[in-house]
Amino acid sequence: MSLRHLFVLSAALLLAACAPLKPAPPAEKRYTATELLALRPADLSWPAMSVDGERALREAAVADIRARIALPPGPERDAALPKLFDLVAQYNAEIDAARPLLLEALPTLGQRDADTQRALLTAAHTLYATDAEPLLWQLLPQLTQSKPFAIAVYTLLQARPGTAPTLASITWTQFPNWADDARLAALIWRLLVYADPPSPPLPDLLAAPLRPGYPVIFSLQRTDRQEMGLALVRGADGRFVRDASGQLFASPQLALARSGLPGTITNGNTPQGVFTIVGAGTATNPNIGPRPTCTASCPSRRRRPSSSTATRRPPRTGARPSTKASCRRPGAALRPSRKPGWPAARGATSCSCTARRSTRPITPARATSPARRSRAA
């Protein structure tokens, strides 16, 4: 390297050292079990919980929506679209006024980043599935990331349920390694298996010895999530919690996302499965306020080495019940995650996983090894 190159490099390093540092975002508040037990309703106050606070929040959001819609065509409006449609869906406002902007942007999504693709395709699925359908067929070959592709396919399936076999064929062709991606494996399952998997018997589920000596929260939901479910709590002694009058404690719970997308997609429905609560932090979603939220991970499961080679054959439509684990973040590394002061399964992982009773497609025996099932949903 010449002296001139060294001088230029040194100058660049000096300028970088003199540049002002960006302030780090505030660290998320983490809660211990003792701190959670000490919380009272007054500690969970949020301005939007009042009538006046909610009205003010909505008025500000609608004004923001209208300002973004009024932007002239160009880079500024393009950058404003993800937030625009997030607000439109959240507040159910100016849906018709925003429709032309989405339909105009969809043909260009192939050149946009994956986050923008996800945001606009989610808006299409949530609000404009029928209008977007003709554009999405042309867009599919341009979507190279599995998450935006899956959202587009779910939107097409919603607009035309009879196209499921065609969409499955497109998925296999465009993503030959679909079985290694949990999102795409779940998508293929949805496209090829038309009946919902059988639910386990409720008495067996409620009596399951998931982890003796620890409390369990059961969330009971209908398949379509269109009505309130119930959350029940089984104490560490194995008995279900009751209120002062002796009635079974049951808290209404809605596990439906506004997008209606499955739990394998960001901002989709609350995923079904068995989780280990490993800690508690603070919610960062501005729509629910800065309140405590549980951090959950998939329970510990031992993986045996396997020399089996998974094939990439599409599953047949025949199915049999099974219990399996699937990771919501395909390719996420499994690493130990223990929070001080919190009960956690030995070797619990920090990825967001689901272990659910479902119906697994019948595939060749060599493709159903533990190693394969740990990769694909």
C-alpha positions as CSV (number, residue, x, y, z in Angstrom):
1,M,0.0,0.0,0.0
2,S,1.5,3.4,-1.0
3,L,1.9,6.4,1.4
4,R,-0.8,8.2,-0.5
5,H,-3.3,5.4,0.2
6,L,-2.3,5.4,3.9
7,F,-2.8,9.2,4.1
8,V,-6.3,8.9,2.6
9,L,-7.2,6.0,4.9
10,S,-5.9,7.9,8.0
11,A,-7.9,11.0,7.0
12,A,-11.1,9.0,6.6
13,L,-10.6,7.4,10.0
14,L,-10.0,10.8,11.7
15,L,-13.1,12.2,10.1
16,A,-15.1,9.2,11.2
17,A,-13.8,9.6,14.8
18,C,-14.8,13.3,14.8
19,A,-18.3,12.7,13.5
20,P,-21.1,13.0,16.1
21,L,-22.3,9.7,17.5
22,K,-25.9,8.8,17.0
23,P,-27.7,8.5,20.3
24,A,-28.5,4.9,21.2
25,P,-32.1,4.1,21.6
26,P,-33.2,3.7,25.2
27,A,-32.8,0.2,26.5
28,E,-36.0,-1.8,26.8
29,K,-37.3,-2.0,30.4
30,R,-36.9,-5.6,31.6
31,Y,-39.0,-6.9,34.5
32,T,-38.2,-9.5,37.2
33,A,-40.9,-11.7,38.6
34,T,-40.9,-9.6,41.8
35,E,-41.5,-6.4,39.8
36,L,-44.3,-7.9,37.8
37,L,-46.1,-9.0,41.0
38,A,-45.8,-5.5,42.4
39,L,-47.5,-3.9,39.4
40,R,-51.0,-2.3,40.0
41,P,-53.6,-1.1,37.4
42,A,-52.4,2.5,37.9
43,D,-48.9,1.5,36.8
44,L,-50.3,0.5,33.4
45,S,-52.0,3.9,32.5
46,W,-51.6,5.2,29.0
47,P,-53.2,8.4,27.6
48,A,-54.9,6.5,24.7
49,M,-56.9,4.4,27.3
50,S,-59.1,7.4,28.0
51,V,-61.9,8.6,25.6
52,D,-60.2,12.0,25.1
53,G,-56.8,10.4,24.6
54,E,-58.1,7.9,22.1
55,R,-59.9,10.6,20.1
56,A,-56.8,12.8,20.0
57,L,-54.7,9.9,18.9
58,R,-57.1,9.0,16.1
59,E,-57.5,12.6,14.9
60,A,-53.7,12.9,14.7
61,A,-53.4,9.7,12.8
62,V,-56.1,10.6,10.3
63,A,-54.4,14.0,9.7
64,D,-51.2,12.1,9.0
65,I,-53.0,9.8,6.6
66,R,-54.4,12.7,4.6
67,A,-51.1,14.5,4.5
68,R,-49.3,11.4,3.1
69,I,-52.0,10.8,0.5
70,A,-51.7,14.4,-0.6
71,L,-47.9,14.1,-1.3
72,P,-47.0,14.5,-5.0
73,P,-45.6,11.4,-6.9
74,G,-42.0,11.0,-6.2
75,P,-39.4,9.5,-3.8
76,E,-41.0,11.3,-0.7
77,R,-44.4,9.7,-1.3
78,D,-42.8,6.3,-2.0
79,A,-41.1,6.4,1.3
80,A,-44.3,7.4,3.0
81,L,-46.4,4.5,1.7
82,P,-45.5,1.8,4.3
83,K,-46.5,4.1,7.2
84,L,-49.5,5.3,5.3
85,F,-51.0,1.9,4.9
86,D,-50.1,0.9,8.4
87,L,-52.3,3.8,9.6
88,V,-55.1,3.2,7.1
89,A,-55.4,-0.4,8.3
90,Q,-55.1,0.5,12.0
91,Y,-57.7,3.2,12.0
92,N,-59.9,2.0,9.1
93,A,-59.7,5.4,7.6
94,E,-59.4,6.8,4.1
95,I,-59.4,3.3,2.6
96,D,-60.8,4.4,-0.8
97,A,-58.6,7.5,-1.0
98,A,-55.5,5.4,-0.5
99,R,-56.4,2.6,-2.9
100,P,-55.0,4.2,-6.1
101,L,-51.6,4.7,-4.4
102,L,-51.3,1.1,-3.6
103,L,-52.4,-0.1,-7.0
104,E,-49.9,2.3,-8.6
105,A,-47.1,1.0,-6.4
106,L,-47.6,-2.7,-6.7
107,P,-46.1,-3.2,-10.2
108,T,-42.9,-1.5,-9.0
109,L,-42.5,-3.7,-5.8
110,G,-40.0,-5.9,-7.6
111,Q,-37.4,-3.1,-7.3
112,R,-38.2,-2.2,-3.7
113,D,-36.6,-3.5,-0.6
114,A,-38.1,-6.5,1.3
115,D,-39.5,-4.3,4.1
116,T,-41.4,-2.1,1.7
117,Q,-42.7,-5.2,-0.2
118,R,-43.9,-6.7,3.0
119,A,-45.7,-3.5,4.2
120,L,-47.5,-2.9,0.9
121,L,-48.4,-6.6,0.3
122,T,-49.8,-6.8,3.8
123,A,-52.0,-3.8,3.0
124,A,-53.1,-5.5,-0.2
125,H,-54.0,-8.7,1.8
126,T,-55.8,-6.7,4.6
127,L,-57.7,-4.1,2.5
128,Y,-57.5,-4.6,-1.3
129,A,-57.2,-8.3,-2.1
130,T,-59.7,-8.3,-5.0
131,D,-58.4,-5.1,-6.5
132,A,-54.7,-6.2,-6.2
133,E,-55.2,-9.7,-7.6
134,P,-54.4,-9.0,-11.4
135,L,-51.3,-7.1,-10.4
136,L,-50.0,-9.7,-8.0
137,W,-50.0,-12.5,-10.6
138,Q,-47.6,-10.4,-12.7
139,L,-45.5,-9.5,-9.6
140,L,-45.0,-13.0,-8.2
141,P,-42.0,-13.9,-10.4
142,Q,-40.2,-10.7,-9.2
143,L,-40.5,-11.6,-5.4
144,T,-37.3,-13.4,-4.5
145,Q,-37.7,-13.2,-0.7
146,S,-39.9,-15.8,0.9
147,K,-41.8,-13.5,3.2
148,P,-43.1,-11.0,0.6
149,F,-43.8,-13.9,-1.8
150,A,-45.8,-15.8,0.9
151,I,-47.9,-12.7,1.6
152,A,-48.6,-12.2,-2.1
153,V,-49.7,-15.9,-2.4
154,Y,-52.0,-15.7,0.6
155,T,-53.6,-12.6,-0.9
156,L,-54.2,-14.3,-4.2
157,L,-55.6,-17.3,-2.3
158,Q,-57.9,-15.0,-0.5
159,A,-59.1,-13.4,-3.7
160,R,-59.4,-16.7,-5.6
161,P,-59.5,-19.8,-3.4
162,G,-59.7,-22.1,-6.4
163,T,-56.2,-21.2,-7.5
164,A,-54.5,-23.1,-4.7
165,P,-53.0,-25.9,-6.9
166,T,-51.6,-23.3,-9.4
167,L,-50.1,-21.3,-6.6
168,A,-48.5,-24.4,-5.1
169,S,-46.9,-25.2,-8.5
170,I,-45.5,-21.6,-8.8
171,T,-44.1,-21.9,-5.2
172,W,-42.2,-25.2,-6.0
173,T,-40.8,-23.8,-9.2
174,Q,-39.7,-20.4,-7.8
175,F,-38.4,-21.8,-4.5
176,P,-37.0,-25.4,-5.1
177,N,-35.7,-25.5,-1.5
178,W,-39.1,-24.5,-0.1
179,A,-38.9,-27.3,2.5
180,D,-36.0,-25.6,4.3
181,D,-38.1,-22.4,4.8
182,A,-40.7,-22.7,7.5
183,R,-42.9,-19.9,5.9
184,L,-42.9,-21.6,2.6
185,A,-43.5,-25.1,4.1
186,A,-46.5,-23.6,6.0
187,L,-47.7,-22.0,2.8
188,I,-47.5,-25.3,0.9
189,W,-49.4,-27.0,3.6
190,R,-52.2,-24.3,3.4
191,L,-52.4,-24.6,-0.3
192,L,-52.6,-28.4,-0.5
193,V,-54.4,-29.5,2.6
194,Y,-58.0,-28.2,2.4
195,A,-59.3,-29.4,5.8
196,D,-58.3,-28.0,9.1
197,P,-56.2,-30.3,11.3
198,P,-58.2,-32.0,14.1
199,S,-58.0,-30.3,17.5
200,P,-56.7,-32.4,20.4
201,P,-59.3,-33.5,23.0
202,L,-59.8,-30.6,25.4
203,P,-59.5,-32.7,28.6
204,D,-56.2,-34.2,27.3
205,L,-54.9,-30.7,26.5
206,L,-55.8,-29.1,29.9
207,A,-54.4,-32.1,31.8
208,A,-51.1,-32.3,29.8
209,P,-48.0,-32.4,32.1
210,L,-46.2,-29.7,30.0
211,R,-43.7,-29.0,32.8
212,P,-44.7,-30.2,36.3
213,G,-44.1,-27.7,39.1
214,Y,-44.7,-24.6,36.9
215,P,-47.8,-22.6,36.1
216,V,-49.3,-22.8,32.6
217,I,-51.4,-20.3,30.6
218,F,-53.8,-21.9,28.1
219,S,-55.1,-19.8,25.3
220,L,-58.2,-21.4,23.7
221,Q,-59.0,-20.0,20.2
222,R,-61.4,-20.8,17.4
223,T,-59.7,-21.7,14.1
224,D,-60.8,-18.6,12.3
225,R,-60.0,-16.3,15.2
226,Q,-63.1,-14.2,14.4
227,E,-64.4,-14.4,18.0
228,M,-62.9,-13.9,21.4
229,G,-61.0,-16.8,22.9
230,L,-60.3,-17.5,26.5
231,A,-57.1,-17.6,28.6
232,L,-57.0,-20.0,31.5
233,V,-54.3,-20.3,34.1
234,R,-53.2,-23.6,35.7
235,G,-51.2,-23.1,38.8
236,A,-47.9,-24.8,39.8
237,D,-49.9,-27.2,41.9
238,G,-51.9,-28.4,38.8
239,R,-55.1,-26.8,39.8
240,F,-56.8,-24.1,37.7
241,V,-56.9,-20.6,39.2
242,R,-60.3,-19.4,40.5
243,D,-61.5,-16.0,41.6
244,A,-62.8,-15.1,45.1
245,S,-66.2,-16.5,44.4
246,G,-64.8,-19.8,43.3
247,Q,-65.5,-19.3,39.6
248,L,-62.9,-20.5,37.1
249,F,-60.7,-17.5,36.1
250,A,-61.1,-17.0,32.4
251,S,-59.8,-13.8,30.6
252,P,-61.3,-12.9,27.1
253,Q,-58.5,-12.9,24.5
254,L,-58.5,-12.0,20.8
255,A,-55.7,-13.7,19.0
256,L,-56.6,-12.2,15.6
257,A,-54.3,-9.9,13.8
258,R,-55.7,-7.0,11.8
259,S,-54.0,-8.4,8.7
260,G,-55.5,-11.8,9.0
261,L,-52.2,-13.4,7.9
262,P,-51.0,-16.6,9.6
263,G,-48.6,-16.6,12.5
264,T,-45.7,-17.5,10.3
265,I,-45.8,-13.9,8.8
266,T,-44.7,-10.8,10.6
267,N,-47.7,-9.1,12.2
268,G,-49.8,-12.1,11.6
269,N,-52.2,-13.9,14.0
270,T,-50.8,-15.0,17.3
271,P,-49.2,-18.3,16.5
272,Q,-50.5,-21.5,18.1
273,G,-48.2,-23.8,19.9
274,V,-46.4,-24.5,23.2
275,F,-44.1,-21.9,24.5
276,T,-41.8,-21.4,27.5
277,I,-42.0,-17.9,29.2
278,V,-38.4,-16.9,29.8
279,G,-38.8,-13.3,30.8
280,A,-40.8,-10.0,30.5
281,G,-40.0,-6.8,28.8
282,T,-41.9,-3.7,27.6
283,A,-44.1,-3.6,24.5
284,T,-42.7,-1.5,21.7
285,N,-45.9,-1.5,19.6
286,P,-47.3,2.1,19.9
287,N,-50.8,0.8,19.4
288,I,-51.0,-1.1,22.7
289,G,-48.9,1.3,24.8
290,P,-45.7,0.8,26.9
291,R,-46.9,-2.1,29.0
292,P,-45.2,-5.3,30.2
293,T,-45.1,-8.2,27.7
294,C,-43.9,-11.7,28.1
295,T,-40.9,-13.1,26.2
296,A,-41.5,-16.6,25.1
297,S,-39.4,-19.2,23.3
298,C,-39.9,-22.8,22.2
299,P,-39.3,-25.5,24.8
300,S,-36.2,-27.5,24.9
301,R,-36.1,-30.4,22.4
302,R,-33.1,-32.7,21.8
303,R,-31.9,-33.2,18.3
304,R,-30.4,-36.4,17.2
305,P,-27.9,-36.4,14.3
306,S,-29.3,-37.9,11.2
307,S,-27.7,-38.9,7.9
308,S,-31.0,-38.7,6.1
309,T,-31.2,-36.5,3.1
310,A,-34.4,-34.5,2.7
311,T,-35.9,-34.6,-0.7
312,R,-37.7,-31.6,-2.2
313,R,-40.8,-33.4,-3.4
314,P,-44.2,-31.8,-2.9
315,P,-46.2,-33.5,-0.2
316,R,-49.2,-35.6,-1.1
317,T,-52.6,-34.5,0.1
318,G,-53.0,-37.5,2.4
319,A,-52.2,-36.6,6.0
320,R,-51.8,-38.1,9.5
321,P,-51.8,-36.3,12.9
322,S,-48.5,-35.5,14.4
323,T,-46.8,-33.1,16.8
324,K,-44.0,-31.1,15.5
325,A,-41.9,-28.0,16.1
326,S,-41.4,-25.2,13.7
327,C,-39.4,-22.0,13.9
328,R,-41.1,-18.7,12.9
329,R,-37.8,-17.3,11.9
330,P,-36.4,-19.7,9.2
331,G,-32.7,-20.2,9.5
332,A,-32.5,-18.7,13.0
333,A,-29.7,-20.2,15.0
334,L,-30.7,-22.1,18.1
335,R,-28.9,-20.7,21.0
336,P,-29.4,-21.1,24.8
337,S,-31.4,-18.2,26.3
338,R,-31.8,-18.1,30.1
339,K,-33.1,-15.0,31.9
340,P,-31.9,-14.6,35.5
341,G,-34.7,-15.1,38.0
342,W,-37.1,-16.7,35.4
343,P,-38.0,-20.4,35.0
344,A,-36.9,-21.6,31.6
345,A,-36.7,-25.0,30.1
346,R,-33.1,-26.4,29.9
347,G,-31.6,-25.4,26.6
348,A,-34.6,-23.2,25.7
349,T,-34.0,-21.4,22.5
350,S,-34.4,-17.7,21.8
351,C,-36.1,-18.1,18.4
352,S,-39.9,-17.7,18.2
353,C,-41.1,-21.2,17.6
354,T,-44.3,-23.1,17.7
355,A,-44.8,-26.7,18.7
356,R,-48.3,-27.5,17.7
357,R,-50.5,-30.5,17.1
358,S,-51.4,-30.5,13.5
359,T,-51.7,-32.7,10.4
360,R,-48.4,-33.4,8.7
361,P,-48.3,-34.4,5.0
362,I,-47.2,-37.9,4.2
363,T,-43.7,-37.8,2.8
364,P,-41.0,-40.4,2.1
365,A,-39.6,-42.0,5.3
366,R,-36.1,-40.6,4.7
367,A,-37.5,-37.1,4.6
368,T,-39.1,-37.2,8.1
369,S,-36.0,-37.4,10.2
370,P,-35.7,-35.2,13.4
371,A,-33.2,-33.0,11.6
372,R,-35.6,-32.3,8.8
373,R,-38.6,-31.7,11.1
374,S,-36.5,-29.1,13.0
375,R,-35.9,-27.1,9.9
376,A,-39.3,-27.1,8.2
377,A,-42.8,-26.4,9.6
